[in-house]
């Protein structure tokens, strides 16, 4: 077996806002399966190579249920750990995960997402119109990156967009890793109560939306289960795309030649989205699993009950998989990245995210050719302590 270095905490410090912590590179080269010091005093494992990360995410011997692993972010006393709520299938293993996911898979096919393009284009156009009507400056997060995916997922699910301030606030709390657990639970209970009331209202008066469709599709689904599924889709459906739009624009404004390539050839926008997903890997702390039995990985034996973190950011910069991985190249032809995860838990809404980003970037750079940062790069505030990395705001201006 390979010699193991002493356990160290999860790397979080960045020297550049667009690059993963430098420790990931060193670990990937010297100790790709390394010991991870956890907040409860135990030791888990951190995986940083592309192939090893994919192996962890696709192996059923590694569980997604948090009852089987320890949080790498905060100490949670055993007596305060809670069971996975009904419908929260991202934290379930097969067959429970399979049952819920199967009900939703048909809703997120490439064909169905492409059918949404005209409506997404309309939403993007309306927000750009409003930005230009208001003057020549904006906060790209508040005025563009956040509202576009929020409105899209609200319309898909049947969630009133007028309630966005509430669910965006709950979402913001839920994704921060340094808040007291009580705050997180309050936010979780708030959004669950909201979704449950919405599901109950749709049983009485259904609409042409996903929540109503779930009610009709399976009579055995309880209100709590549908509310849990809706909770998950609402948060995941806007947070990742919103942060990708904001952070990607911040990055691209440092590389005007890449924007020029996207303007000159609209087909490049498609490869640019994949490259930005790979390069930025906004699910910054990776995916967490718990070993259900002893598993050998990378020359080490991971014991049953031990926690494993597969770093998506490190895997997506692995030079064994990607040529010049630290080079941003919007024309990169092949990018089988793991930004959306891998295996049975691979992001259900990835096709929707792709369509949203492709349309948003295409129209943003076409409509605002003089787009520039309206502050210095060091003044842009970043979401260092959030599960989904990004910018809190992005002041921009245009000619």
C-alpha positions as CSV (number, residue, x, y, z in Angstrom):
1,X,0.0,0.0,0.0
2,X,1.0,3.6,-0.6
3,X,2.5,5.6,2.2
4,X,-0.1,8.0,3.7
5,X,0.7,11.6,4.7
6,X,-0.8,13.1,7.9
7,X,-4.4,14.1,7.8
8,X,-5.1,17.8,6.8
9,X,-8.3,19.8,6.7
10,X,-10.2,20.3,3.4
11,X,-8.3,22.9,1.4
12,X,-10.3,26.2,1.1
13,X,-7.9,29.1,0.6
14,X,-7.6,30.5,-2.9
15,X,-4.7,32.6,-4.2
16,X,-6.7,33.4,-7.4
17,X,-10.5,33.7,-7.5
18,X,-10.8,31.5,-10.6
19,X,-8.4,28.6,-9.5
20,X,-8.9,25.9,-6.9
21,X,-6.7,26.0,-3.8
22,X,-3.1,25.3,-4.6
23,X,-3.1,22.4,-2.2
24,X,-5.2,20.4,-4.6
25,X,-2.5,20.4,-7.2
26,X,0.2,19.3,-4.8
27,X,-2.1,16.5,-3.4
28,X,-3.0,15.3,-6.9
29,X,0.7,15.0,-7.8
30,X,2.0,13.6,-4.5
31,X,-0.9,12.0,-2.6
32,X,-4.0,11.8,-4.9
33,X,-5.9,9.7,-2.2
34,X,-5.0,11.6,1.0
35,X,-6.1,11.6,4.6
36,X,-8.6,14.3,5.5
37,X,-9.0,15.8,9.0
38,X,-12.7,16.1,9.8
39,X,-14.3,18.5,12.3
40,X,-15.4,15.7,14.6
41,X,-11.7,14.7,15.2
42,X,-11.9,11.6,12.9
43,X,-10.0,11.2,9.6
44,X,-11.6,10.6,6.2
45,X,-10.2,10.7,2.7
46,X,-9.8,13.4,0.0
47,X,-9.7,12.2,-3.7
48,X,-8.1,14.6,-6.2
49,X,-7.5,12.7,-9.5
50,X,-10.1,12.6,-12.2
51,X,-10.3,8.8,-12.6
52,X,-10.4,8.3,-8.8
53,X,-13.1,10.9,-8.4
54,X,-15.2,9.2,-11.1
55,X,-14.7,5.9,-9.4
56,X,-16.0,7.1,-6.1
57,X,-19.0,8.8,-7.6
58,X,-20.0,5.7,-9.6
59,X,-19.3,3.0,-7.0
60,X,-22.4,1.9,-5.1
61,X,-20.2,0.9,-2.2
62,X,-19.9,4.7,-1.5
63,X,-23.1,6.1,0.0
64,X,-24.7,9.5,-0.6
65,X,-26.7,9.2,2.6
66,X,-25.3,11.7,5.2
67,X,-26.1,9.1,7.9
68,X,-23.1,7.2,6.5
69,X,-20.5,10.0,6.5
70,X,-19.2,13.0,8.5
71,X,-19.5,16.6,7.4
72,X,-16.1,18.0,6.3
73,X,-17.4,21.5,7.1
74,X,-18.8,21.6,10.6
75,X,-19.1,19.4,13.7
76,X,-22.5,18.0,14.2
77,X,-23.0,16.0,17.4
78,X,-24.4,12.5,16.7
79,X,-27.6,13.2,18.7
80,X,-28.3,16.2,16.4
81,X,-27.9,14.4,13.1
82,X,-31.2,14.0,11.3
83,X,-32.6,11.5,8.9
84,X,-32.9,12.3,5.2
85,X,-36.2,14.1,4.7
86,X,-38.8,12.6,2.4
87,X,-38.2,13.4,-1.3
88,X,-34.6,14.7,-0.8
89,X,-33.3,12.1,-3.2
90,X,-29.8,13.7,-3.6
91,X,-29.1,12.3,-0.2
92,X,-30.4,8.8,-0.9
93,X,-29.0,5.6,-2.3
94,X,-30.7,3.2,-4.7
95,X,-33.4,1.9,-4.6
96,X,-35.0,5.0,-2.8
97,X,-33.0,7.4,-5.0
98,X,-34.0,5.5,-8.1
99,X,-37.7,5.7,-7.4
100,X,-37.7,9.5,-7.1
101,X,-35.3,10.2,-9.9
102,X,-37.2,8.0,-12.4
103,X,-40.3,10.3,-11.8
104,X,-38.2,13.3,-12.9
105,X,-35.9,12.0,-15.6
106,X,-38.3,12.6,-18.5
107,X,-38.8,16.2,-17.4
108,X,-35.2,17.1,-18.1
109,X,-34.4,15.5,-21.4
110,X,-32.3,17.3,-24.1
111,X,-35.4,17.5,-26.3
112,X,-37.6,19.1,-23.6
113,X,-34.9,21.5,-22.6
114,X,-34.5,22.6,-26.2
115,X,-38.2,23.2,-26.4
116,X,-37.8,25.7,-23.6
117,X,-35.3,27.8,-25.6
118,X,-37.8,30.4,-27.0
119,X,-39.0,31.1,-23.5
120,X,-35.5,31.3,-22.0
121,X,-34.5,33.6,-24.9
122,X,-37.5,35.8,-24.1
123,X,-36.5,36.0,-20.4
124,X,-32.9,36.8,-21.2
125,X,-34.0,39.5,-23.7
126,X,-36.4,41.1,-21.2
127,X,-33.6,41.3,-18.6
128,X,-31.1,42.8,-21.0
129,X,-33.8,45.3,-22.2
130,X,-34.4,46.3,-18.5
131,X,-30.7,46.7,-17.9
132,X,-30.2,49.0,-20.9
133,X,-33.3,51.0,-20.2
134,X,-32.0,51.7,-16.7
135,X,-28.7,53.2,-17.9
136,X,-25.2,51.9,-18.7
137,X,-24.3,50.2,-15.4
138,X,-25.7,47.3,-13.5
139,X,-25.1,44.6,-10.9
140,X,-24.9,41.6,-13.2
141,X,-25.8,39.2,-10.4
142,X,-28.9,41.0,-9.2
143,X,-30.0,42.1,-12.6
144,X,-29.2,39.2,-14.8
145,X,-27.4,36.1,-13.4
146,X,-29.7,35.4,-10.5
147,X,-33.2,36.3,-11.9
148,X,-32.9,34.4,-15.1
149,X,-32.5,30.9,-13.8
150,X,-34.8,31.7,-10.8
151,X,-37.6,32.7,-13.1
152,X,-37.0,29.6,-15.4
153,X,-37.1,27.1,-12.5
154,X,-40.1,28.9,-10.9
155,X,-42.1,28.5,-14.2
156,X,-41.1,24.9,-14.6
157,X,-42.0,23.9,-11.0
158,X,-45.0,26.2,-10.7
159,X,-43.5,28.3,-7.9
160,X,-44.7,31.9,-7.8
161,X,-41.8,34.1,-8.8
162,X,-43.1,36.8,-6.5
163,X,-41.9,34.7,-3.6
164,X,-38.3,34.7,-4.9
165,X,-37.0,36.9,-2.1
166,X,-38.0,34.3,0.5
167,X,-36.6,31.2,-1.3
168,X,-33.4,33.0,-2.4
169,X,-32.7,34.0,1.2
170,X,-33.4,30.4,2.5
171,X,-31.1,29.1,-0.3
172,X,-28.4,31.5,0.6
173,X,-28.4,30.3,4.2
174,X,-28.6,26.6,3.4
175,X,-25.5,26.7,1.1
176,X,-23.2,28.5,3.6
177,X,-21.0,26.2,5.5
178,X,-19.9,28.5,8.4
179,X,-23.3,29.4,9.8
180,X,-24.7,27.8,13.1
181,X,-26.6,24.6,12.4
182,X,-29.7,26.2,13.9
183,X,-29.7,28.8,11.2
184,X,-29.5,26.1,8.5
185,X,-32.3,24.1,10.1
186,X,-34.5,27.2,10.3
187,X,-34.0,27.9,6.6
188,X,-34.6,24.2,5.7
189,X,-37.9,24.2,7.7
190,X,-39.0,27.5,6.2
191,X,-38.6,26.3,2.6
192,X,-40.1,22.9,3.4
193,X,-43.2,24.5,5.0
194,X,-43.5,26.8,1.9
195,X,-43.2,23.9,-0.5
196,X,-45.7,21.7,1.4
197,X,-48.3,24.5,1.4
198,X,-47.7,25.0,-2.3
199,X,-48.1,21.2,-3.0
200,X,-51.4,21.2,-1.0
201,X,-52.7,24.1,-3.0
202,X,-51.8,22.4,-6.3
203,X,-53.8,19.3,-5.2
204,X,-56.8,21.5,-5.1
205,X,-56.0,23.6,-8.2
206,X,-53.3,21.9,-10.4
207,X,-51.5,23.8,-13.1
208,X,-49.3,23.0,-16.1
209,X,-46.1,22.6,-14.1
210,X,-43.8,20.0,-12.7
211,X,-45.2,19.9,-9.1
212,X,-48.7,19.3,-10.5
213,X,-47.3,16.7,-12.8
214,X,-45.7,14.8,-9.9
215,X,-49.1,14.8,-8.1
216,X,-50.7,13.3,-11.1
217,X,-47.9,10.9,-12.0
218,X,-47.9,8.9,-8.7
219,X,-50.9,8.8,-6.4
220,X,-48.7,7.2,-3.7
221,X,-46.4,10.3,-3.4
222,X,-47.1,12.2,-0.2
223,X,-47.2,15.9,0.2
224,X,-43.9,15.7,2.1
225,X,-42.2,13.7,-0.6
226,X,-43.3,16.1,-3.4
227,X,-42.3,19.1,-1.3
228,X,-38.9,17.6,-0.7
229,X,-38.4,17.0,-4.4
230,X,-39.5,20.5,-5.1
231,X,-37.3,21.9,-2.4
232,X,-34.3,20.2,-4.0
233,X,-35.1,21.2,-7.6
234,X,-35.8,24.8,-6.6
235,X,-32.5,25.3,-4.9
236,X,-30.4,23.3,-7.3
237,X,-32.3,24.8,-10.3
238,X,-31.2,28.3,-9.8
239,X,-28.1,28.4,-7.5
240,X,-25.6,26.6,-9.7
241,X,-26.6,28.4,-12.9
242,X,-26.8,31.8,-11.3
243,X,-23.3,31.5,-9.8
244,X,-21.9,30.1,-13.1
245,X,-23.3,33.1,-15.0
246,X,-21.8,35.6,-12.5
247,X,-18.4,34.0,-12.0
248,X,-18.0,33.1,-15.7
249,X,-18.6,36.7,-16.7
250,X,-16.1,37.9,-14.2
251,X,-13.6,35.5,-15.6
252,X,-14.3,36.2,-19.2
253,X,-13.9,40.0,-18.7
254,X,-10.3,39.2,-17.8
255,X,-9.9,37.4,-21.1
256,X,-11.4,39.7,-23.9
257,X,-9.9,37.4,-26.6
258,X,-12.1,34.6,-25.4
259,X,-15.2,36.8,-25.6
260,X,-14.2,37.8,-29.1
261,X,-14.0,34.2,-30.1
262,X,-17.5,33.6,-28.7
263,X,-18.8,36.6,-30.7
264,X,-17.2,35.7,-33.9
265,X,-18.5,32.1,-34.0
266,X,-21.7,31.4,-32.1
267,X,-20.8,27.6,-32.1
268,X,-18.0,28.5,-29.8
269,X,-20.5,29.4,-27.1
270,X,-21.4,25.7,-26.7
271,X,-17.8,24.7,-26.1
272,X,-17.3,27.8,-24.0
273,X,-20.0,26.7,-21.5
274,X,-18.4,23.2,-21.1
275,X,-15.0,24.8,-20.6
276,X,-16.3,27.3,-18.0
277,X,-18.0,24.5,-16.2
278,X,-14.8,22.5,-16.1
279,X,-12.5,25.5,-15.3
280,X,-14.5,27.0,-12.5
281,X,-16.2,23.9,-10.9
282,X,-18.4,26.0,-8.7
283,X,-19.5,23.1,-6.5
284,X,-16.2,23.9,-4.9
285,X,-15.9,21.4,-2.0
286,X,-16.8,18.4,-4.1
287,X,-19.1,15.5,-3.4
288,X,-19.2,13.6,-0.1
289,X,-19.7,9.8,0.3
290,X,-19.5,7.3,3.0
291,X,-17.9,3.8,2.5
292,X,-20.4,1.0,3.2
293,X,-17.7,-1.6,3.1
294,X,-13.9,-1.7,2.8
295,X,-12.9,-0.4,-0.6
296,X,-9.4,-0.2,-2.2
297,X,-8.7,3.0,-4.0
298,X,-5.5,4.5,-5.3
299,X,-3.3,2.1,-3.3
300,X,-5.2,2.7,0.0
301,X,-7.9,0.7,1.8
302,X,-10.9,2.9,2.7
303,X,-12.6,1.3,5.7
304,X,-16.3,0.9,6.1
305,X,-17.8,3.9,7.8
306,X,-15.1,6.3,6.6
307,X,-15.9,9.6,4.8
308,X,-14.6,10.3,1.3
309,X,-14.6,13.7,-0.4
310,X,-14.2,13.6,-4.2
311,X,-12.9,17.0,-5.3
312,X,-14.6,18.1,-8.6
313,X,-12.4,21.1,-8.8
314,X,-9.2,19.1,-8.5
315,X,-10.5,16.4,-10.9
316,X,-11.4,19.0,-13.5
317,X,-7.8,20.3,-13.5
318,X,-6.1,16.9,-13.7
319,X,-3.4,17.0,-16.5
320,X,-3.8,13.3,-17.0
321,X,-7.3,14.0,-18.4
322,X,-7.1,17.5,-19.8
323,X,-4.3,19.1,-21.8
324,X,-3.1,22.3,-20.2
325,X,-5.8,22.1,-17.6
326,X,-5.0,25.5,-16.1
327,X,-5.4,27.2,-19.4
328,X,-8.9,28.7,-20.2
329,X,-9.8,27.7,-23.8
330,X,-13.4,28.4,-24.8
331,X,-12.7,26.4,-28.0
332,X,-11.6,23.3,-26.2
333,X,-13.0,20.4,-28.3
334,X,-13.4,17.7,-25.7
335,X,-14.3,18.3,-22.1
336,X,-15.8,15.3,-20.3
337,X,-15.6,17.2,-17.1
338,X,-17.3,16.2,-13.8
339,X,-18.7,19.6,-12.9
340,X,-22.1,18.0,-12.9
341,X,-20.9,15.0,-10.9
342,X,-20.9,11.4,-12.3
343,X,-22.8,8.2,-11.8
344,X,-26.4,7.9,-10.7
345,X,-26.3,11.2,-8.9
346,X,-25.1,13.2,-11.9
347,X,-27.0,16.5,-12.0
348,X,-30.5,15.9,-13.2
349,X,-30.9,19.5,-14.6
350,X,-27.6,19.7,-16.4
351,X,-29.2,20.1,-19.8
352,X,-31.4,23.0,-18.6
353,X,-28.3,24.7,-17.1
354,X,-26.4,24.3,-20.4
355,X,-29.3,25.8,-22.4
356,X,-29.6,28.7,-20.0
357,X,-25.9,29.5,-20.0
358,X,-25.6,29.2,-23.8
359,X,-28.4,31.6,-24.4
360,X,-27.4,34.0,-21.6
361,X,-23.8,34.3,-22.8
362,X,-24.6,34.6,-26.5
363,X,-27.1,37.4,-25.9
364,X,-25.1,39.2,-23.2
365,X,-22.0,39.6,-25.3
366,X,-23.9,40.4,-28.4
367,X,-26.1,43.0,-26.9
368,X,-23.4,44.6,-24.7
369,X,-20.2,44.6,-26.8
370,X,-18.6,47.2,-24.5
371,X,-19.3,45.2,-21.4
372,X,-16.6,45.8,-18.7
373,X,-16.0,45.5,-15.0
374,X,-17.1,48.6,-13.2
375,X,-14.8,48.1,-10.3
376,X,-11.3,46.7,-9.7
377,X,-11.1,42.8,-9.7
378,X,-9.9,42.8,-6.1
379,X,-13.1,44.6,-5.0
380,X,-15.4,41.8,-6.3
381,X,-16.7,40.0,-3.3
382,X,-16.6,36.2,-3.5
383,X,-18.7,33.4,-2.0
384,X,-15.8,31.7,-0.3
385,X,-17.9,30.0,2.4
386,X,-20.7,28.7,0.2
387,X,-21.1,25.1,-1.2
388,X,-21.7,26.8,-4.6
389,X,-18.9,29.2,-5.3
390,X,-19.4,32.5,-7.1
391,X,-19.5,36.3,-6.8
392,X,-21.9,38.0,-4.5
393,X,-22.3,40.9,-6.9
394,X,-20.6,42.0,-10.1
395,X,-20.7,45.7,-11.0
396,X,-20.5,46.1,-14.7
397,X,-20.8,49.0,-17.3
398,X,-21.0,49.2,-21.0
399,X,-20.7,51.9,-23.6
